[in-house]
Structures are given as structure tokens and as C-alpha cells.
Amino acid sequence: MAYRLRPAKRSDEPAIWRATMETVWADVPEDEKAGLDRRTFEGAFRDYAADFVEGRRGDRFVAEDEAGRLLGYMILGELRPFFSPQAVGFVYDIWVSPDHRRSGVARFLLSEAERWGRAHGYTKIKLEVAERNRGARALYEGTGFAIERNYMGKRLD
């Protein structure tokens, strides 16, 4: 199947928000989720992520099929790590419709993210993935990404 990449439109935002909320909620560690009200969490996350999802910060792209159906999306931007003076390209979010996972859409999006990064003059592109998201981790490692940092948590009960 052939995929097309296009800039996301305002009409894509409801689908992007739904997918983003599902992904982010799924990535919250279970011990943290136990103390959260999902509606409150989503409201706080919307405040944090609105500039990215609504296109005021970074670039948003949609992968679609020949019929124009949204198969996935990604949000790209710049990251200035606190431990390095060099800015890098960053995949703030990437998502593929469950019906189209393992069909090449994510690889297509990652390839386009690399193209975007080179076009913006970055020499490196990074992303973050939840430890328990084994499928995504395998995909990223299979496309050349490598673990650089691990964040660890400990309950203070």
C-alpha cells in the first residue's frame, strides 16, 4: 500500500487529540494511574500539549492512504537537551491507527521524520518511548534508534 504524507489540518485535530490521550494515558505507570482521575489528568495534559497538537509549536504531519484516510500522525520539533548545547530534532508524538499497525506506516513516518530533521539542519533525531511499550521499542531499535537515557522511578509511600 502506498502512503502519502501531508501537513496536518485543523480538521485532523480531533482525531489527533483522541489518539494522543489514549497513548499518553496508556503510558502512565500503573502505580501513578491508581492515584489519578483520568478526566483531571486529560485536562492537565491538554494544557501542556495544546501548543504541539494544535500546531503552534512544532510541525504536524499525517500519513494517509490513497483514499485520504488518516492512518497515523507525528508531531516533530526541536529539543534542546539540558545536558547538551546542541539542539536535536525530536519526535514529540507518533501514532498509527491500530488497524494499520505492523503495515509499514510507522516506518514510513519515521523515515519522513528523518527527512524533516535533515531538512532542518539537525544531525540527530530523538524520541521517547515508555519502557513497557515493547512493540514501539523494537520498531525504533530496528530503525536505528538506540537507548541513551533511562528514567527511573520509585514510590515514596
Residue pairs with C-beta under 8 A, 6 or more apart in sequence:
1 65
1 66
1 103
1 104
2 65
2 66
3 63
3 64
3 65
3 71
3 104
3 105
3 108
4 63
4 64
4 65
4 66
5 61
5 62
5 63
5 108
5 109
5 112
6 61
6 62
6 64
7 59
7 60
7 61
7 62
8 16
8 55
8 60
8 61
8 62
8 73
9 62
12 60
12 62
12 70
12 73
13 53
13 54
15 70
15 73
16 53
16 60
16 73
16 75
16 95
17 46
17 53
19 73
19 95
19 97
20 49
20 53
20 93
20 95
21 42
21 45
23 93
23 95
24 45
24 49
25 33
25 38
25 41
25 42
26 130
27 130
27 132
27 133
28 36
28 41
29 153
31 155
50 56
51 57
51 58
52 58
52 60
52 75
52 77
52 92
52 93
53 60
53 75
53 93
57 77
58 75
58 76
58 77
58 78
58 92
59 75
59 76
59 77
59 116
60 73
60 74
60 75
60 76
61 73
61 74
61 76
61 109
61 112
61 116
62 70
62 72
62 73
63 70
63 71
63 72
63 73
63 96
63 105
63 108
63 109
63 112
64 70
64 71
65 71
70 97
71 96
71 97
71 100
71 105
72 94
72 95
72 96
72 97
72 100
72 105
72 106
72 109
73 93
73 94
73 95
73 109
74 91
74 93
74 94
74 95
74 109
74 112
74 113
75 91
75 92
75 93
75 94
76 89
76 90
76 91
76 92
76 113
76 116
76 117
77 89
77 90
77 92
78 87
78 88
78 89
78 90
78 120
78 122
79 87
79 88
79 89
79 90
79 126
80 87
81 88
86 123
86 124
87 122
88 117
88 122
88 123
88 124
88 125
88 126
89 113
89 116
89 117
89 120
89 122
89 124
89 125
89 126
90 125
90 126
90 127
91 110
91 113
91 125
91 126
91 127
94 106
94 109
94 110
94 113
94 127
96 105
96 106
96 109
97 105
101 135
106 136
106 139
107 139
107 143
110 139
110 140
110 143
111 143
113 125
114 125
117 124
117 125
126 145
126 148
127 140
127 145
129 136
129 137
129 140
130 136
131 137
131 150
